[in-house]
Amino acid sequence: MPDPIIIRLPDIGDYRDVAIAEVLIAPGSTVVRDAPILVIETDKASMEVPSLFAGVVGEVIVRVGDRVSQGSPIASLRAADAFAEEASPPPPARDPEPRGKEIRCGLVVLGGGPGGYSAAFRAADLGLDVVLVERHERLGGVCLNVGCIPSKALLHMAGLIDEAKVASAHGLVFGAPRIDLPAVRRWKDGIVGTLTGGLTGMARARKVRVVRGTGRLAGPHALAVEGEDGATTVRFERCIVAAGSRPARLPFLPDDPRVVNSTGALALAAVPNRMLVIGGGIVGLEMATVYSSFGATVDVVEVADHLMPGADRDLVEVWRAANRDRFHRVMLGTRATSAEARPDGIWLHFEGADAPPASERYDLVLAAAGRTANGDRLDAERADLAVGRGGTIAVDRQMRTSVPHIFAIGDVAGAPMLAHKAVHEGHVAAEAAAGHAAAFDAIAIPSVAYTRPEIAWVGLTEASAAAEGRRVSVSRFPWTASGRALASDAAQGATKLLFDEATGRVVGGGIVGAHAGELIAEVALAIEMGADAPDLGRTIHPHPTLSETVGLSAEVEDGICTDLPPARRPRAGAGHRESQGARTAIA
Ligand SMILES: Cc1cc2nc3c(=O)[nH]c(=O)nc-3n(C[C@H](O)[C@H](O)[C@H](O)COP(=O)(O)OP(=O)(O)OC[C@H]3O[C@@H](n4cnc5c(N)ncnc54)[C@H](O)[C@@H]3O)c2cc1C
């Protein structure tokens, strides 16, 4: 049985050393998540304090009248997981007769992607006996094998081609690039091999047993794995489902080698003359960037009336202006409705705002219209595990599913489908499975499009703030005023920050420009730490750097930026806050 959890006083804003007015729990009482356990008395009001965990109360550590601050221990709790398993042990009849080999473990992790291997390694570090089941020879999942890493390798190559072209305009003239595709592929595959090989070594070092094969749930405590070496039944106490996602299929597209998904595009078999990218999201635009830099004439079609859903529109406009000559056509508010494979190419018909009048011929079509979670392929019903529409598995803050000893993380647990979210969820699930009081409580998860220029955003955007009715003020620093951006030929960029009108804290940020994906991390930290504009603006950023634009954007919010023209209309009584024109307030 796992050690009891100590419930501590959570973040209660700026209050410290407050008195307990009421204790709402007693030893032996059952607590559900978010139920009040205490009432505390601040100088302004009394406030109920909820439990972040579910379970049975052991010892109550505090009494009425005690004074507490954030982090003070309140009570010990036996987690719902242990509680639920004890209350209703799994009916043995439902777990199948073993097929083939049988192995037992404390924790099985299904799927060896970034979520799965991170969970497995964390759990092993915490002392659990872990089995990791993966159907592919190489660990690393989509991200390392056919996602984040190979795409960034190709984008790096594309960037070198683009940089050389730009340099020619400034007096440093290179000849036209000679692209040796097999060598480019070898380089990309070598990076993937290095990373995935490293994972196998790290699994071995942690004594994580890796079972190769396709796993399906066979009961609440059993996983049936079919692999090249035959069948294995893995009997487990706890399970973390990290089965990821697959590219969404567009049913009208023919089965033809000239029609590919992101995996096919990353294989870079050849550079086509004419290419269509269906889907103007991050994956589609990254691949469109690679192929256009390598010399293809690329069209993009997107059913929404804007590219890169989720990013602020004004940032996307900066990207569009910078990419005006990169693409042949960007069709917005338009859908590809039918396709026909003919000897001379794939012929596509379009409908919508920007649809061409007749069908168009392409040498390569990339379907990048989203991804579907793999929860529908696991025989989840055999463990009574609820799977939602689109194959996603709903979880609580500890990543527990409808079956408390089964967790789900990463893409299979739903949007945003990003590797860094999968990793953090994996750590939480592993810690919770080991009996720790872990919960996924990130305020914001950054997103990055590694296009040229990059676009990155975190927390609220102007659109999401407006949709939520949040009053925010928005400050913007244009990169035309950044010495480093100008000196790097990267002046097409902007850094914007969103501040909560009531608290002054940073609640969102977006950056378009070179290395935006690196720069956004500071904004993510600012959000998590509850920083405000003076915190960011008075943090000394090195000069000349692009990171300065984050500090300068915060100075714009405060009206103290000396790298932009002075205020035209200071607002009476508002101090310096309304001063620099690049700041707007929205509700
Ligand atoms: C082209 C592309 C580029 C991307 N770029 C980025 C990026 O730059 N940054 C970013 O954050 N994200 C990026 N992503 C998304 C990122 O790859 C995913 O969010 C991430 O891989 C999800 O991790 P995961 O562990 O949840 O699942 P996955 O990586 O999908 O791993 C799941 C694993 O489970 C295995 N599996 C599934 N079912 C079974 C089964 N029944 N039995 C055994 N094994 C099974 C699979 O083989 C796979 O190895 C990109 C995706 C694509 C397609």
The ligand as a MOL file (V3000), in Angstrom:
LIG
                    3D

  0  0  0     0  0            999 V3000
M  V30 BEGIN CTAB
M  V30 COUNTS 53 58 0 0 0
M  V30 BEGIN ATOM
M  V30 1 C 5.1720 15.9470 -37.7990 0
M  V30 2 C 4.9570 16.2060 -36.3300 0
M  V30 3 C 5.7060 17.1800 -35.7090 0
M  V30 4 C 5.5160 17.4230 -34.3400 0
M  V30 5 N 6.2610 18.3890 -33.7550 0
M  V30 6 C 6.0960 18.6340 -32.4380 0
M  V30 7 C 6.8840 19.6120 -31.7940 0
M  V30 8 O 7.7250 20.2610 -32.4090 0
M  V30 9 N 6.7000 19.8120 -30.4710 0
M  V30 10 C 5.7640 19.0950 -29.7670 0
M  V30 11 O 5.6230 19.3290 -28.5620 0
M  V30 12 N 5.0020 18.1700 -30.3500 0
M  V30 13 C 5.1480 17.9210 -31.6660 0
M  V30 14 N 4.4050 16.9420 -32.2580 0
M  V30 15 C 3.4410 16.2010 -31.4250 0
M  V30 16 C 4.1710 15.1370 -30.5870 0
M  V30 17 O 4.8600 14.2690 -31.4480 0
M  V30 18 C 3.1640 14.3680 -29.7600 0
M  V30 19 O 2.3780 15.2510 -29.0090 0
M  V30 20 C 3.8840 13.4230 -28.8150 0
M  V30 21 O 4.6520 12.4840 -29.5200 0
M  V30 22 C 2.8580 12.6990 -27.9460 0
M  V30 23 O 3.5340 11.8260 -27.0960 0
M  V30 24 P 2.7920 10.5230 -26.5100 0
M  V30 25 O 3.7900 9.8520 -25.6540 0
M  V30 26 O 1.4880 10.9120 -25.9500 0
M  V30 27 O 2.4410 9.6450 -27.7820 0
M  V30 28 P 3.2810 9.1030 -29.0110 0
M  V30 29 O 4.5030 9.8630 -29.2530 0
M  V30 30 O 2.2960 8.9720 -30.1190 0
M  V30 31 O 3.7230 7.6700 -28.5310 0
M  V30 32 C 2.8100 6.6380 -28.3740 0
M  V30 33 C 3.5540 5.3330 -28.4750 0
M  V30 34 O 2.6670 4.2950 -28.1440 0
M  V30 35 C 2.8670 3.2190 -29.0370 0
M  V30 36 N 1.6180 2.4720 -29.0720 0
M  V30 37 C 0.3880 2.9310 -29.4160 0
M  V30 38 N -0.5180 1.9580 -29.2760 0
M  V30 39 C 0.1520 0.8710 -28.8310 0
M  V30 40 C -0.2400 -0.4360 -28.4960 0
M  V30 41 N -1.5160 -0.8300 -28.5760 0
M  V30 42 N 0.6970 -1.2840 -28.0790 0
M  V30 43 C 2.0080 -0.9240 -27.9850 0
M  V30 44 N 2.4410 0.3070 -28.3030 0
M  V30 45 C 1.5110 1.1910 -28.7060 0
M  V30 46 C 3.2230 3.8790 -30.3430 0
M  V30 47 O 3.9110 3.0050 -31.2030 0
M  V30 48 C 4.0690 5.0480 -29.8660 0
M  V30 49 O 5.4270 4.7060 -29.8090 0
M  V30 50 C 4.5580 16.6720 -33.6170 0
M  V30 51 C 3.8130 15.6830 -34.2520 0
M  V30 52 C 4.0090 15.4480 -35.5960 0
M  V30 53 C 3.1950 14.3800 -36.2600 0
M  V30 END ATOM
M  V30 BEGIN BOND
M  V30 1 1 1 2
M  V30 2 1 2 3
M  V30 3 2 2 52
M  V30 4 2 3 4
M  V30 5 1 4 5
M  V30 6 1 4 50
M  V30 7 2 5 6
M  V30 8 1 6 7
M  V30 9 1 6 13
M  V30 10 2 7 8
M  V30 11 1 7 9
M  V30 12 1 9 10
M  V30 13 2 10 11
M  V30 14 1 10 12
M  V30 15 2 12 13
M  V30 16 1 13 14
M  V30 17 1 14 15
M  V30 18 1 14 50
M  V30 19 1 15 16
M  V30 20 1 16 17
M  V30 21 1 16 18
M  V30 22 1 18 19
M  V30 23 1 18 20
M  V30 24 1 20 21
M  V30 25 1 20 22
M  V30 26 1 22 23
M  V30 27 1 23 24
M  V30 28 2 24 25
M  V30 29 1 24 26
M  V30 30 1 24 27
M  V30 31 1 27 28
M  V30 32 2 28 29
M  V30 33 1 28 30
M  V30 34 1 28 31
M  V30 35 1 31 32
M  V30 36 1 32 33
M  V30 37 1 33 34
M  V30 38 1 33 48
M  V30 39 1 34 35
M  V30 40 1 35 36
M  V30 41 1 35 46
M  V30 42 1 36 37
M  V30 43 1 36 45
M  V30 44 2 37 38
M  V30 45 1 38 39
M  V30 46 1 39 40
M  V30 47 2 39 45
M  V30 48 1 40 41
M  V30 49 2 40 42
M  V30 50 1 42 43
M  V30 51 2 43 44
M  V30 52 1 44 45
M  V30 53 1 46 47
M  V30 54 1 46 48
M  V30 55 1 48 49
M  V30 56 2 50 51
M  V30 57 1 51 52
M  V30 58 1 52 53
M  V30 END BOND
M  V30 END CTAB
M  END
